[in-house]
Amino acid sequence: MGYDGIRTSTSFGKSKGPTPEQCETGAATDPIPNRLREADVTGADSTIVQGDLLCTVPSKGNLAMVKIVSLEPSTERNYTVPTYLTEVTLWKR
């Protein structure tokens, strides 16, 4: 995360549920961009919102799910990207 957006090194997709099967399907079929600008993650049309389940296959080949528990708006004037509070689940494949 930076002052101007979010960048990820692996592809994430949105899962429709919390099971490993749903997560794997979401990671493979509902991708979000690897680079999100500030405008993509703030406001009513934010790409990532509270409750989202974001799934990915990290470099070691496991399956990871990041649950967006809550968002805290930035208090900085020049930095508007929110802080994401998350829970992470990792499954061995």
Buried (B, 14 or more C-beta within 10 A) or exposed (E): BEEBBBEBEEBBBBBEEEEBEBBBBBBEEBEBBEEBEBEBBBEEEBBBEEEBBBBBBEEEEEBBBBBBEEBEEBEEEEEBBBEBEBEEBEEEE
